[in-house]
Amino acid sequence: MATLPRITVSISKEDQDVLNKVVERLGLSSPGQLLRMLCSGDADRIEWICKGFKDAHKLF
């Protein structure tokens, strides 16, 4: 397996909870997978991710 560089992000606990819920909702393995999908530039994937974040507060 190739070694990938790590990215560190500082977000509030509340935002981390939302991110984790959305990752779970979308059936992704990690927030890193979500970031890779965003960076792909694939408009359909980006739209799908945006829909996952829409109304994320209702997941709690």
PDBQT receptor file of N, H, CA, C and O in Angstrom, charges set to zero:
ATOM      1  N   MET A   1       0.845  -1.178   0.000  1.00  0.00    +0.000 N 
ATOM      2  CA  MET A   1       0.000   0.000   0.000  1.00  0.00    +0.000 C 
ATOM      3  C   MET A   1       0.892   1.243   0.000  1.00  0.00    +0.000 C 
ATOM      4  O   MET A   1       1.858   1.320   0.759  1.00  0.00    +0.000 OA
ATOM      5  N   ALA A   2       0.572   2.185  -0.828  1.00  0.00    +0.000 N 
ATOM      6  H   ALA A   2      -0.213   2.123  -1.444  1.00  0.00    +0.000 HD
ATOM      7  CA  ALA A   2       1.365   3.408  -0.933  1.00  0.00    +0.000 C 
ATOM      8  C   ALA A   2       1.175   4.274   0.304  1.00  0.00    +0.000 C 
ATOM      9  O   ALA A   2       0.092   4.321   0.886  1.00  0.00    +0.000 OA
ATOM     10  N   THR A   3       2.217   4.940   0.684  1.00  0.00    +0.000 N 
ATOM     11  H   THR A   3       3.097   4.902   0.211  1.00  0.00    +0.000 HD
ATOM     12  CA  THR A   3       2.144   5.859   1.807  1.00  0.00    +0.000 C 
ATOM     13  C   THR A   3       1.618   7.193   1.303  1.00  0.00    +0.000 C 
ATOM     14  O   THR A   3       2.158   7.765   0.357  1.00  0.00    +0.000 OA
ATOM     15  N   LEU A   4       0.568   7.683   1.935  1.00  0.00    +0.000 N 
ATOM     16  H   LEU A   4       0.129   7.218   2.704  1.00  0.00    +0.000 HD
ATOM     17  CA  LEU A   4      -0.028   8.953   1.551  1.00  0.00    +0.000 C 
ATOM     18  C   LEU A   4       0.303  10.000   2.598  1.00  0.00    +0.000 C 
ATOM     19  O   LEU A   4       0.372   9.688   3.787  1.00  0.00    +0.000 OA
ATOM     20  N   PRO A   5       0.507  11.231   2.172  1.00  0.00    +0.000 N 
ATOM     21  CA  PRO A   5       0.767  12.292   3.151  1.00  0.00    +0.000 C 
ATOM     22  C   PRO A   5      -0.469  12.535   4.018  1.00  0.00    +0.000 C 
ATOM     23  O   PRO A   5      -1.601  12.347   3.574  1.00  0.00    +0.000 OA
ATOM     24  N   ARG A   6      -0.239  12.945   5.228  1.00  0.00    +0.000 N 
ATOM     25  H   ARG A   6       0.681  13.099   5.589  1.00  0.00    +0.000 HD
ATOM     26  CA  ARG A   6      -1.322  13.224   6.171  1.00  0.00    +0.000 C 
ATOM     27  C   ARG A   6      -1.667  14.705   6.124  1.00  0.00    +0.000 C 
ATOM     28  O   ARG A   6      -0.802  15.554   5.908  1.00  0.00    +0.000 OA
ATOM     29  N   ILE A   7      -2.936  14.996   6.327  1.00  0.00    +0.000 N 
ATOM     30  H   ILE A   7      -3.639  14.306   6.502  1.00  0.00    +0.000 HD
ATOM     31  CA  ILE A   7      -3.405  16.377   6.424  1.00  0.00    +0.000 C 
ATOM     32  C   ILE A   7      -4.069  16.520   7.783  1.00  0.00    +0.000 C 
ATOM     33  O   ILE A   7      -4.890  15.686   8.167  1.00  0.00    +0.000 OA
ATOM     34  N   THR A   8      -3.719  17.566   8.509  1.00  0.00    +0.000 N 
ATOM     35  H   THR A   8      -3.052  18.242   8.197  1.00  0.00    +0.000 HD
ATOM     36  CA  THR A   8      -4.321  17.826   9.801  1.00  0.00    +0.000 C 
ATOM     37  C   THR A   8      -5.255  19.020   9.680  1.00  0.00    +0.000 C 
ATOM     38  O   THR A   8      -4.894  20.054   9.120  1.00  0.00    +0.000 OA
ATOM     39  N   VAL A   9      -6.458  18.861  10.212  1.00  0.00    +0.000 N 
ATOM     40  H   VAL A   9      -6.751  18.020  10.668  1.00  0.00    +0.000 HD
ATOM     41  CA  VAL A   9      -7.453  19.920  10.167  1.00  0.00    +0.000 C 
ATOM     42  C   VAL A   9      -7.970  20.145  11.573  1.00  0.00    +0.000 C 
ATOM     43  O   VAL A   9      -8.274  19.190  12.288  1.00  0.00    +0.000 OA
ATOM     44  N   SER A  10      -8.071  21.389  11.969  1.00  0.00    +0.000 N 
ATOM     45  H   SER A  10      -7.824  22.165  11.389  1.00  0.00    +0.000 HD
ATOM     46  CA  SER A  10      -8.630  21.721  13.275  1.00  0.00    +0.000 C 
ATOM     47  C   SER A  10     -10.060  22.199  13.088  1.00  0.00    +0.000 C 
ATOM     48  O   SER A  10     -10.303  23.233  12.465  1.00  0.00    +0.000 OA
ATOM     49  N   ILE A  11     -11.013  21.434  13.634  1.00  0.00    +0.000 N 
ATOM     50  H   ILE A  11     -10.816  20.594  14.140  1.00  0.00    +0.000 HD
ATOM     51  CA  ILE A  11     -12.414  21.823  13.599  1.00  0.00    +0.000 C 
ATOM     52  C   ILE A  11     -13.001  21.601  14.982  1.00  0.00    +0.000 C 
ATOM     53  O   ILE A  11     -12.474  20.832  15.786  1.00  0.00    +0.000 OA
ATOM     54  N   SER A  12     -14.090  22.285  15.236  1.00  0.00    +0.000 N 
ATOM     55  H   SER A  12     -14.518  22.909  14.582  1.00  0.00    +0.000 HD
ATOM     56  CA  SER A  12     -14.722  22.159  16.550  1.00  0.00    +0.000 C 
ATOM     57  C   SER A  12     -15.276  20.751  16.732  1.00  0.00    +0.000 C 
ATOM     58  O   SER A  12     -15.461  20.016  15.762  1.00  0.00    +0.000 OA
ATOM     59  N   LYS A  13     -15.534  20.391  17.959  1.00  0.00    +0.000 N 
ATOM     60  H   LYS A  13     -15.384  20.988  18.747  1.00  0.00    +0.000 HD
ATOM     61  CA  LYS A  13     -16.099  19.080  18.282  1.00  0.00    +0.000 C 
ATOM     62  C   LYS A  13     -17.449  18.911  17.588  1.00  0.00    +0.000 C 
ATOM     63  O   LYS A  13     -17.759  17.831  17.086  1.00  0.00    +0.000 OA
ATOM     64  N   GLU A  14     -18.248  19.974  17.560  1.00  0.00    +0.000 N 
ATOM     65  H   GLU A  14     -17.996  20.851  17.968  1.00  0.00    +0.000 HD
ATOM     66  CA  GLU A  14     -19.561  19.912  16.917  1.00  0.00    +0.000 C 
ATOM     67  C   GLU A  14     -19.422  19.648  15.414  1.00  0.00    +0.000 C 
ATOM     68  O   GLU A  14     -20.158  18.837  14.851  1.00  0.00    +0.000 OA
ATOM     69  N   ASP A  15     -18.468  20.341  14.766  1.00  0.00    +0.000 N 
ATOM     70  H   ASP A  15     -17.870  20.999  15.223  1.00  0.00    +0.000 HD
ATOM     71  CA  ASP A  15     -18.237  20.129  13.340  1.00  0.00    +0.000 C 
ATOM     72  C   ASP A  15     -17.686  18.730  13.071  1.00  0.00    +0.000 C 
ATOM     73  O   ASP A  15     -18.016  18.117  12.056  1.00  0.00    +0.000 OA
ATOM     74  N   GLN A  16     -16.860  18.233  13.961  1.00  0.00    +0.000 N 
ATOM     75  H   GLN A  16     -16.591  18.731  14.785  1.00  0.00    +0.000 HD
ATOM     76  CA  GLN A  16     -16.330  16.877  13.822  1.00  0.00    +0.000 C 
ATOM     77  C   GLN A  16     -17.461  15.856  13.912  1.00  0.00    +0.000 C 
ATOM     78  O   GLN A  16     -17.483  14.877  13.166  1.00  0.00    +0.000 OA
ATOM     79  N   ASP A  17     -18.394  16.086  14.824  1.00  0.00    +0.000 N 
ATOM     80  H   ASP A  17     -18.376  16.881  15.430  1.00  0.00    +0.000 HD
ATOM     81  CA  ASP A  17     -19.542  15.195  14.957  1.00  0.00    +0.000 C 
ATOM     82  C   ASP A  17     -20.380  15.194  13.672  1.00  0.00    +0.000 C 
ATOM     83  O   ASP A  17     -20.813  14.139  13.209  1.00  0.00    +0.000 OA
ATOM     84  N   VAL A  18     -20.603  16.386  13.101  1.00  0.00    +0.000 N 
ATOM     85  H   VAL A  18     -20.251  17.243  13.477  1.00  0.00    +0.000 HD
ATOM     86  CA  VAL A  18     -21.359  16.487  11.848  1.00  0.00    +0.000 C 
ATOM     87  C   VAL A  18     -20.616  15.758  10.737  1.00  0.00    +0.000 C 
ATOM     88  O   VAL A  18     -21.219  14.989   9.989  1.00  0.00    +0.000 OA
ATOM     89  N   LEU A  19     -19.316  15.994  10.624  1.00  0.00    +0.000 N 
ATOM     90  H   LEU A  19     -18.826  16.619  11.231  1.00  0.00    +0.000 HD
ATOM     91  CA  LEU A  19     -18.515  15.342   9.585  1.00  0.00    +0.000 C 
ATOM     92  C   LEU A  19     -18.603  13.827   9.701  1.00  0.00    +0.000 C 
ATOM     93  O   LEU A  19     -18.808  13.137   8.703  1.00  0.00    +0.000 OA
ATOM     94  N   ASN A  20     -18.451  13.314  10.901  1.00  0.00    +0.000 N 
ATOM     95  H   ASN A  20     -18.284  13.874  11.712  1.00  0.00    +0.000 HD
ATOM     96  CA  ASN A  20     -18.515  11.861  11.101  1.00  0.00    +0.000 C 
ATOM     97  C   ASN A  20     -19.892  11.300  10.753  1.00  0.00    +0.000 C 
ATOM     98  O   ASN A  20     -19.989  10.215  10.179  1.00  0.00    +0.000 OA
ATOM     99  N   LYS A  21     -20.961  12.029  11.096  1.00  0.00    +0.000 N 
ATOM    100  H   LYS A  21     -20.882  12.910  11.563  1.00  0.00    +0.000 HD
ATOM    101  CA  LYS A  21     -22.313  11.576  10.764  1.00  0.00    +0.000 C 
ATOM    102  C   LYS A  21     -22.523  11.552   9.257  1.00  0.00    +0.000 C 
ATOM    103  O   LYS A  21     -23.127  10.618   8.730  1.00  0.00    +0.000 OA
ATOM    104  N   VAL A  22     -22.027  12.573   8.558  1.00  0.00    +0.000 N 
ATOM    105  H   VAL A  22     -21.536  13.332   8.986  1.00  0.00    +0.000 HD
ATOM    106  CA  VAL A  22     -22.183  12.631   7.104  1.00  0.00    +0.000 C 
ATOM    107  C   VAL A  22     -21.372  11.522   6.440  1.00  0.00    +0.000 C 
ATOM    108  O   VAL A  22     -21.846  10.887   5.498  1.00  0.00    +0.000 OA
ATOM    109  N   VAL A  23     -20.157  11.286   6.921  1.00  0.00    +0.000 N 
ATOM    110  H   VAL A  23     -19.771  11.802   7.687  1.00  0.00    +0.000 HD
ATOM    111  CA  VAL A  23     -19.346  10.193   6.381  1.00  0.00    +0.000 C 
ATOM    112  C   VAL A  23     -20.087   8.871   6.546  1.00  0.00    +0.000 C 
ATOM    113  O   VAL A  23     -20.110   8.049   5.630  1.00  0.00    +0.000 OA
ATOM    114  N   GLU A  24     -20.689   8.671   7.710  1.00  0.00    +0.000 N 
ATOM    115  H   GLU A  24     -20.670   9.340   8.454  1.00  0.00    +0.000 HD
ATOM    116  CA  GLU A  24     -21.466   7.450   7.960  1.00  0.00    +0.000 C 
ATOM    117  C   GLU A  24     -22.693   7.398   7.055  1.00  0.00    +0.000 C 
ATOM    118  O   GLU A  24     -23.002   6.355   6.478  1.00  0.00    +0.000 OA
ATOM    119  N   ARG A  25     -23.384   8.521   6.935  1.00  0.00    +0.000 N 
ATOM    120  H   ARG A  25     -23.133   9.368   7.404  1.00  0.00    +0.000 HD
ATOM    121  CA  ARG A  25     -24.593   8.601   6.103  1.00  0.00    +0.000 C 
ATOM    122  C   ARG A  25     -24.297   8.258   4.647  1.00  0.00    +0.000 C 
ATOM    123  O   ARG A  25     -25.099   7.598   3.986  1.00  0.00    +0.000 OA
ATOM    124  N   LEU A  26     -23.155   8.704   4.153  1.00  0.00    +0.000 N 
ATOM    125  H   LEU A  26     -22.504   9.240   4.690  1.00  0.00    +0.000 HD
ATOM    126  CA  LEU A  26     -22.781   8.457   2.766  1.00  0.00    +0.000 C 
ATOM    127  C   LEU A  26     -22.160   7.075   2.562  1.00  0.00    +0.000 C 
ATOM    128  O   LEU A  26     -21.923   6.655   1.429  1.00  0.00    +0.000 OA
ATOM    129  N   GLY A  27     -21.901   6.381   3.654  1.00  0.00    +0.000 N 
ATOM    130  H   GLY A  27     -22.094   6.722   4.574  1.00  0.00    +0.000 HD
ATOM    131  CA  GLY A  27     -21.331   5.041   3.553  1.00  0.00    +0.000 C 
ATOM    132  C   GLY A  27     -19.857   5.049   3.182  1.00  0.00    +0.000 C 
ATOM    133  O   GLY A  27     -19.363   4.106   2.564  1.00  0.00    +0.000 OA
ATOM    134  N   LEU A  28     -19.158   6.105   3.555  1.00  0.00    +0.000 N 
ATOM    135  H   LEU A  28     -19.560   6.872   4.057  1.00  0.00    +0.000 HD
ATOM    136  CA  LEU A  28     -17.730   6.204   3.266  1.00  0.00    +0.000 C 
ATOM    137  C   LEU A  28     -16.923   5.598   4.410  1.00  0.00    +0.000 C 
ATOM    138  O   LEU A  28     -17.428   5.430   5.520  1.00  0.00    +0.000 OA
ATOM    139  N   SER A  29     -15.671   5.276   4.126  1.00  0.00    +0.000 N 
ATOM    140  H   SER A  29     -15.261   5.412   3.224  1.00  0.00    +0.000 HD
ATOM    141  CA  SER A  29     -14.843   4.638   5.139  1.00  0.00    +0.000 C 
ATOM    142  C   SER A  29     -14.168   5.643   6.072  1.00  0.00    +0.000 C 
ATOM    143  O   SER A  29     -13.797   5.297   7.194  1.00  0.00    +0.000 OA
ATOM    144  N   SER A  30     -14.008   6.896   5.609  1.00  0.00    +0.000 N 
ATOM    145  H   SER A  30     -14.309   7.178   4.698  1.00  0.00    +0.000 HD
ATOM    146  CA  SER A  30     -13.306   7.881   6.431  1.00  0.00    +0.000 C 
ATOM    147  C   SER A  30     -13.509   9.285   5.866  1.00  0.00    +0.000 C 
ATOM    148  O   SER A  30     -13.902   9.442   4.711  1.00  0.00    +0.000 OA
ATOM    149  N   PRO A  31     -13.237  10.311   6.688  1.00  0.00    +0.000 N 
ATOM    150  CA  PRO A  31     -13.264  11.675   6.162  1.00  0.00    +0.000 C 
ATOM    151  C   PRO A  31     -12.231  11.871   5.040  1.00  0.00    +0.000 C 
ATOM    152  O   PRO A  31     -12.435  12.690   4.144  1.00  0.00    +0.000 OA
ATOM    153  N   GLY A  32     -11.135  11.127   5.092  1.00  0.00    +0.000 N 
ATOM    154  H   GLY A  32     -10.969  10.461   5.820  1.00  0.00    +0.000 HD
ATOM    155  CA  GLY A  32     -10.123  11.220   4.041  1.00  0.00    +0.000 C 
ATOM    156  C   GLY A  32     -10.672  10.779   2.694  1.00  0.00    +0.000 C 
ATOM    157  O   GLY A  32     -10.337  11.361   1.663  1.00  0.00    +0.000 OA
ATOM    158  N   GLN A  33     -11.509   9.757   2.700  1.00  0.00    +0.000 N 
ATOM    159  H   GLN A  33     -11.781   9.284   3.537  1.00  0.00    +0.000 HD
ATOM    160  CA  GLN A  33     -12.125   9.310   1.456  1.00  0.00    +0.000 C 
ATOM    161  C   GLN A  33     -13.026  10.411   0.905  1.00  0.00    +0.000 C 
ATOM    162  O   GLN A  33     -13.052  10.646  -0.303  1.00  0.00    +0.000 OA
ATOM    163  N   LEU A  34     -13.757  11.080   1.776  1.00  0.00    +0.000 N 
ATOM    164  H   LEU A  34     -13.736  10.890   2.758  1.00  0.00    +0.000 HD
ATOM    165  CA  LEU A  34     -14.609  12.183   1.364  1.00  0.00    +0.000 C 
ATOM    166  C   LEU A  34     -13.770  13.287   0.727  1.00  0.00    +0.000 C 
ATOM    167  O   LEU A  34     -14.147  13.825  -0.315  1.00  0.00    +0.000 OA
ATOM    168  N   LEU A  35     -12.650  13.627   1.333  1.00  0.00    +0.000 N 
ATOM    169  H   LEU A  35     -12.344  13.191   2.179  1.00  0.00    +0.000 HD
ATOM    170  CA  LEU A  35     -11.776  14.668   0.802  1.00  0.00    +0.000 C 
ATOM    171  C   LEU A  35     -11.210  14.276  -0.565  1.00  0.00    +0.000 C 
ATOM    172  O   LEU A  35     -11.152  15.104  -1.474  1.00  0.00    +0.000 OA
ATOM    173  N   ARG A  36     -10.793  13.017  -0.709  1.00  0.00    +0.000 N 
ATOM    174  H   ARG A  36     -10.840  12.345   0.030  1.00  0.00    +0.000 HD
ATOM    175  CA  ARG A  36     -10.288  12.560  -2.008  1.00  0.00    +0.000 C 
ATOM    176  C   ARG A  36     -11.357  12.671  -3.088  1.00  0.00    +0.000 C 
ATOM    177  O   ARG A  36     -11.061  13.028  -4.228  1.00  0.00    +0.000 OA
ATOM    178  N   MET A  37     -12.605  12.363  -2.725  1.00  0.00    +0.000 N 
ATOM    179  H   MET A  37     -12.846  12.073  -1.798  1.00  0.00    +0.000 HD
ATOM    180  CA  MET A  37     -13.698  12.476  -3.681  1.00  0.00    +0.000 C 
ATOM    181  C   MET A  37     -13.939  13.931  -4.066  1.00  0.00    +0.000 C 
ATOM    182  O   MET A  37     -14.201  14.228  -5.232  1.00  0.00    +0.000 OA
ATOM    183  N   LEU A  38     -13.854  14.838  -3.102  1.00  0.00    +0.000 N 
ATOM    184  H   LEU A  38     -13.641  14.597  -2.155  1.00  0.00    +0.000 HD
ATOM    185  CA  LEU A  38     -14.008  16.261  -3.405  1.00  0.00    +0.000 C 
ATOM    186  C   LEU A  38     -12.899  16.750  -4.330  1.00  0.00    +0.000 C 
ATOM    187  O   LEU A  38     -13.146  17.543  -5.239  1.00  0.00    +0.000 OA
ATOM    188  N   CYS A  39     -11.700  16.283  -4.102  1.00  0.00    +0.000 N 
ATOM    189  H   CYS A  39     -11.499  15.638  -3.365  1.00  0.00    +0.000 HD
ATOM    190  CA  CYS A  39     -10.548  16.715  -4.903  1.00  0.00    +0.000 C 
ATOM    191  C   CYS A  39     -10.545  16.105  -6.303  1.00  0.00    +0.000 C 
ATOM    192  O   CYS A  39      -9.791  16.549  -7.168  1.00  0.00    +0.000 OA
ATOM    193  N   SER A  40     -11.376  15.099  -6.530  1.00  0.00    +0.000 N 
ATOM    194  H   SER A  40     -11.989  14.739  -5.826  1.00  0.00    +0.000 HD
ATOM    195  CA  SER A  40     -11.409  14.446  -7.844  1.00  0.00    +0.000 C 
ATOM    196  C   SER A  40     -11.937  15.375  -8.924  1.00  0.00    +0.000 C 
ATOM    197  O   SER A  40     -11.625  15.204 -10.102  1.00  0.00    +0.000 OA
ATOM    198  N   GLY A  41     -12.736  16.357  -8.526  1.00  0.00    +0.000 N 
ATOM    199  H   GLY A  41     -12.989  16.496  -7.568  1.00  0.00    +0.000 HD
ATOM    200  CA  GLY A  41     -13.310  17.274  -9.504  1.00  0.00    +0.000 C 
ATOM    201  C   GLY A  41     -14.535  16.711 -10.204  1.00  0.00    +0.000 C 
ATOM    202  O   GLY A  41     -15.098  17.376 -11.074  1.00  0.00    +0.000 OA
ATOM    203  N   ASP A  42     -14.960  15.516  -9.854  1.00  0.00    +0.000 N 
ATOM    204  H   ASP A  42     -14.503  14.976  -9.148  1.00  0.00    +0.000 HD
ATOM    205  CA  ASP A  42     -16.132  14.876 -10.451  1.00  0.00    +0.000 C 
ATOM    206  C   ASP A  42     -17.385  15.585  -9.937  1.00  0.00    +0.000 C 
ATOM    207  O   ASP A  42     -17.731  15.477  -8.760  1.00  0.00    +0.000 OA
ATOM    208  N   ALA A  43     -18.061  16.312 -10.830  1.00  0.00    +0.000 N 
ATOM    209  H   ALA A  43     -17.781  16.400 -11.786  1.00  0.00    +0.000 HD
ATOM    210  CA  ALA A  43     -19.215  17.124 -10.439  1.00  0.00    +0.000 C 
ATOM    211  C   ALA A  43     -20.326  16.285  -9.810  1.00  0.00    +0.000 C 
ATOM    212  O   ALA A  43     -20.977  16.738  -8.869  1.00  0.00    +0.000 OA
ATOM    213  N   ASP A  44     -20.551  15.077 -10.310  1.00  0.00    +0.000 N 
ATOM    214  H   ASP A  44     -20.021  14.709 -11.075  1.00  0.00    +0.000 HD
ATOM    215  CA  ASP A  44     -21.601  14.218  -9.750  1.00  0.00    +0.000 C 
ATOM    216  C   ASP A  44     -21.273  13.808  -8.322  1.00  0.00    +0.000 C 
ATOM    217  O   ASP A  44     -22.148  13.807  -7.456  1.00  0.00    +0.000 OA
ATOM    218  N   ARG A  45     -20.016  13.461  -8.077  1.00  0.00    +0.000 N 
ATOM    219  H   ARG A  45     -19.306  13.462  -8.781  1.00  0.00    +0.000 HD
ATOM    220  CA  ARG A  45     -19.612  13.082  -6.709  1.00  0.00    +0.000 C 
ATOM    221  C   ARG A  45     -19.719  14.271  -5.769  1.00  0.00    +0.000 C 
ATOM    222  O   ARG A  45     -20.177  14.129  -4.635  1.00  0.00    +0.000 OA
ATOM    223  N   ILE A  46     -19.300  15.440  -6.230  1.00  0.00    +0.000 N 
ATOM    224  H   ILE A  46     -18.927  15.556  -7.151  1.00  0.00    +0.000 HD
ATOM    225  CA  ILE A  46     -19.348  16.638  -5.392  1.00  0.00    +0.000 C 
ATOM    226  C   ILE A  46     -20.797  16.977  -5.051  1.00  0.00    +0.000 C 
ATOM    227  O   ILE A  46     -21.096  17.329  -3.911  1.00  0.00    +0.000 OA
ATOM    228  N   GLU A  47     -21.683  16.876  -6.014  1.00  0.00    +0.000 N 
ATOM    229  H   GLU A  47     -21.439  16.589  -6.941  1.00  0.00    +0.000 HD
ATOM    230  CA  GLU A  47     -23.106  17.122  -5.771  1.00  0.00    +0.000 C 
ATOM    231  C   GLU A  47     -23.670  16.120  -4.771  1.00  0.00    +0.000 C 
ATOM    232  O   GLU A  47     -24.448  16.491  -3.892  1.00  0.00    +0.000 OA
ATOM    233  N   TRP A  48     -23.284  14.858  -4.901  1.00  0.00    +0.000 N 
ATOM    234  H   TRP A  48     -22.653  14.556  -5.615  1.00  0.00    +0.000 HD
ATOM    235  CA  TRP A  48     -23.723  13.802  -3.985  1.00  0.00    +0.000 C 
ATOM    236  C   TRP A  48     -23.265  14.103  -2.559  1.00  0.00    +0.000 C 
ATOM    237  O   TRP A  48     -24.022  13.929  -1.604  1.00  0.00    +0.000 OA
ATOM    238  N   ILE A  49     -22.021  14.554  -2.427  1.00  0.00    +0.000 N 
ATOM    239  H   ILE A  49     -21.405  14.695  -3.203  1.00  0.00    +0.000 HD
ATOM    240  CA  ILE A  49     -21.486  14.905  -1.105  1.00  0.00    +0.000 C 
ATOM    241  C   ILE A  49     -22.236  16.101  -0.534  1.00  0.00    +0.000 C 
ATOM    242  O   ILE A  49     -22.568  16.117   0.651  1.00  0.00    +0.000 OA
ATOM    243  N   CYS A  50     -22.505  17.106  -1.371  1.00  0.00    +0.000 N 
ATOM    244  H   CYS A  50     -22.235  17.093  -2.334  1.00  0.00    +0.000 HD
ATOM    245  CA  CYS A  50     -23.242  18.290  -0.910  1.00  0.00    +0.000 C 
ATOM    246  C   CYS A  50     -24.622  17.902  -0.392  1.00  0.00    +0.000 C 
ATOM    247  O   CYS A  50     -25.077  18.432   0.622  1.00  0.00    +0.000 OA
ATOM    248  N   LYS A  51     -25.285  16.984  -1.079  1.00  0.00    +0.000 N 
ATOM    249  H   LYS A  51     -24.916  16.554  -1.903  1.00  0.00    +0.000 HD
ATOM    250  CA  LYS A  51     -26.593  16.511  -0.616  1.00  0.00    +0.000 C 
ATOM    251  C   LYS A  51     -26.468  15.809   0.731  1.00  0.00    +0.000 C 
ATOM    252  O   LYS A  51     -27.378  15.878   1.557  1.00  0.00    +0.000 OA
ATOM    253  N   GLY A  52     -25.346  15.136   0.952  1.00  0.00    +0.000 N 
ATOM    254  H   GLY A  52     -24.606  15.081   0.281  1.00  0.00    +0.000 HD
ATOM    255  CA  GLY A  52     -25.114  14.477   2.231  1.00  0.00    +0.000 C 
ATOM    256  C   GLY A  52     -24.983  15.459   3.386  1.00  0.00    +0.000 C 
ATOM    257  O   GLY A  52     -25.352  15.151   4.519  1.00  0.00    +0.000 OA
ATOM    258  N   PHE A  53     -24.452  16.650   3.089  1.00  0.00    +0.000 N 
ATOM    259  H   PHE A  53     -24.152  16.900   2.169  1.00  0.00    +0.000 HD
ATOM    260  CA  PHE A  53     -24.300  17.666   4.124  1.00  0.00    +0.000 C 
ATOM    261  C   PHE A  53     -25.561  18.496   4.316  1.00  0.00    +0.000 C 
ATOM    262  O   PHE A  53     -25.740  19.129   5.357  1.00  0.00    +0.000 OA
ATOM    263  N   LYS A  54     -26.443  18.494   3.306  1.00  0.00    +0.000 N 
ATOM    264  H   LYS A  54     -26.298  17.980   2.461  1.00  0.00    +0.000 HD
ATOM    265  CA  LYS A  54     -27.662  19.282   3.418  1.00  0.00    +0.000 C 
ATOM    266  C   LYS A  54     -28.512  18.726   4.555  1.00  0.00    +0.000 C 
ATOM    267  O   LYS A  54     -28.759  17.522   4.617  1.00  0.00    +0.000 OA
ATOM    268  N   ASP A  55     -28.947  19.575   5.427  1.00  0.00    +0.000 N 
ATOM    269  H   ASP A  55     -28.746  20.554   5.377  1.00  0.00    +0.000 HD
ATOM    270  CA  ASP A  55     -29.775  19.204   6.585  1.00  0.00    +0.000 C 
ATOM    271  C   ASP A  55     -29.049  18.227   7.506  1.00  0.00    +0.000 C 
ATOM    272  O   ASP A  55     -29.695  17.397   8.146  1.00  0.00    +0.000 OA
ATOM    273  N   ALA A  56     -27.730  18.307   7.585  1.00  0.00    +0.000 N 
ATOM    274  H   ALA A  56     -27.205  18.981   7.065  1.00  0.00    +0.000 HD
ATOM    275  CA  ALA A  56     -26.964  17.399   8.427  1.00  0.00    +0.000 C 
ATOM    276  C   ALA A  56     -27.348  17.519   9.899  1.00  0.00    +0.000 C 
ATOM    277  O   ALA A  56     -27.217  16.558  10.657  1.00  0.00    +0.000 OA
ATOM    278  N   HIS A  57     -27.817  18.686  10.300  1.00  0.00    +0.000 N 
ATOM    279  H   HIS A  57     -27.924  19.466   9.684  1.00  0.00    +0.000 HD
ATOM    280  CA  HIS A  57     -28.230  18.866  11.703  1.00  0.00    +0.000 C 
ATOM    281  C   HIS A  57     -29.384  17.940  12.072  1.00  0.00    +0.000 C 
ATOM    282  O   HIS A  57     -29.591  17.659  13.253  1.00  0.00    +0.000 OA
ATOM    283  N   LYS A  58     -30.133  17.464  11.092  1.00  0.00    +0.000 N 
ATOM    284  H   LYS A  58     -29.964  17.692  10.133  1.00  0.00    +0.000 HD
ATOM    285  CA  LYS A  58     -31.258  16.572  11.367  1.00  0.00    +0.000 C 
ATOM    286  C   LYS A  58     -30.797  15.154  11.706  1.00  0.00    +0.000 C 
ATOM    287  O   LYS A  58     -31.604  14.322  12.120  1.00  0.00    +0.000 OA
ATOM    288  N   LEU A  59     -29.509  14.878  11.532  1.00  0.00    +0.000 N 
ATOM    289  H   LEU A  59     -28.854  15.554  11.195  1.00  0.00    +0.000 HD
ATOM    290  CA  LEU A  59     -28.972  13.549  11.818  1.00  0.00    +0.000 C 
ATOM    291  C   LEU A  59     -28.810  13.310  13.318  1.00  0.00    +0.000 C 
ATOM    292  O   LEU A  59     -28.529  12.187  13.736  1.00  0.00    +0.000 OA
ATOM    293  N   PHE A  60     -28.986  14.354  14.132  1.00  0.00    +0.000 N 
ATOM    294  H   PHE A  60     -29.214  15.266  13.792  1.00  0.00    +0.000 HD
ATOM    295  CA  PHE A  60     -28.768  14.231  15.567  1.00  0.00    +0.000 C 
ATOM    296  C   PHE A  60     -30.065  14.124  16.320  1.00  0.00    +0.000 C 
ATOM    297  O   PHE A  60     -30.060  14.014  17.546  1.00  0.00    +0.000 OA
TER     298      PHE A  60
